[in-house]
């Protein structure tokens, strides 16, 4: 299964029914804006710590989709939170 498919299921079945609406919206924006564009086509069983660390490092260097610059540490931490969840 692709990560983007699993994340959509997770958002619908685990996040939306159990967390506040604004948390769901924030997580969905993180999935659509940061995780799916770069990791969404990865198979779940092919994800490794090295790939995830490279992804997170890339967010610090040039993860801002609008400017191409670095993302704020708080945004990167929010992305990490979604991935850990």
C-alpha positions, -999 to +999 in steps of 0.1 A: +000+000+000+012+035-008+019+059+021-006+085+007-034+059+006-027+048+042-025+084+053-059+092+038-074+061+056-057+071+088-071+107+086-106+095+079-108+066+103-085+075+132-080+113+133-114+127+123-135+107+147-112+111+177-096+146+176-108+181+173-118+194+139-090+219+138-065+192+145-079+171+117-076+201+093-040+208+104-030+171+099-047+170+065-029+201+054+004+186+065-003+154+047-014+171+014+012+199+016+043+182+028+042+144+032+023+132+001+041+152-025+075+138-014+068+104+002+032+096-009+042+072-036+064+051-014+052+017-004+048+014+033+071-015+035+099+004+017+100+033+041+131+033+062+145+055+089+171+067+065+144+078+040+124+095+067+154+113+081+164+125+047+128+138+042+129+156+075+164+171+068+151+183+035+122+201+052+148+221+072+167+229+041+141+236+015+107+223+025+087+255+020+067+249-011+060+285-017+095+300-013+118+270-016+134+280+017+135+262+050+105+254+070+102+267+106+112+242+133+076+242+146+062+232+112+089+204+108+079+192+143+043+191+132+052+170+102+072+147+125+042+144+148+019+133+119+045+107+107+049+094+142+011+091+147 
